[in-house]
Amino acid sequence: MKTSRLIPAAILLTLANGALAQSNVTLYGLMDAGLVHESGGAAGSSTKLSSGVGTASRLGFKGKEDLGGGVAAVFTLESGILIDTGAQDAAGKAFNRQAFVGLESKTLGSITVGRQYTPTYNALGQVGDPFGSGYSGSAKNLFPVAGRNLRADNSILYTSPNWNGFNANVLYALGEVSGNSKAQRQINLSLNYTGGPLNARLTYNNRNNDTASVDNPSGRNIMLVANYDFRVVKMYFAYSDDEGLNSAPLNNSTPRPYGRDFEPSLKGNEALIGASIPVGAAGTVMTSYIRKNDKTLLNQDASQYAVGYLHSLSKRTGVYASYGRIINKNGAGYTVGNNSNAGTGDKAYNLGIRHAF
């Protein structure tokens, strides 16, 4: 058992020693730990020390080798870590967060293959959510970015060069089902714009739910996100329209967080408005409101209110506090989680620290 725990570390050290002479390799990481108090669920209130509350804790390697002619080989290997216990955050996967390799061209863009973030998830976390998909205000609590909508295995991702502020992402994930090349495949597209104070992205996600023997309907998502920096305040907006099987997978892995059955919506939408407000030279207040509209006959709607504060102690270290609350309707069972935890109830407080290197 002790030997198996040492395998990921041994792999990392071997990669570093072998690659440093040939490539520009960077060791990086982020450590985030916080106190989380949750209440409102069937299990009652709980206070715990959690890892990755604001931003998931991780240790990674990324490398780049110049091949000449404006072309470079690139790779990333990134493993999730639980700071509270020191364990991996996904048993049996040494590099569960990211694992990809590819080529990058200054004029043609880049193409990478492996386990990668979807353009839809990046759009929400990087542009549409003032909480950056973390803390108790995480948009992941209600938006459909869990499971394969967050990361895609067996994926090929093309990222175009920038044209006057515009660029695009095209991801195709192979389902690898014998006898059916379309089964379980996923297509995710993103059109992005960055210019001055405005950032905006439009994404489309289509997920095939067929198996080797059963034809199931596909699920799809269309999402528009944007933020605009007025300097005194940055405003955020996100909207997603979802339809079909697995179009809105649940973030909560607990089947009955409120002691009752609850199934994912097959048709609905989510809307977010939010803001981040600078406070002095080192502080930022974050706030958002999210409305989930279930368009099925069950009408299981939900709303989330959240506020948080991040204070930078240096360029790499910060402390934070946040509060989030979800109001479920008609038997909905959404929970207030954070970046790395799904949550167990309808209210949560966070207090923690994070350090990047």
Summary of the structure (lengths in Angstrom):
residues: 357
radius of gyration: 20.5
end to end distance: 29.3
largest distance: 61.3
contacts: 1220
relative contact order: 0.16
helix: 10%
strand: 51%
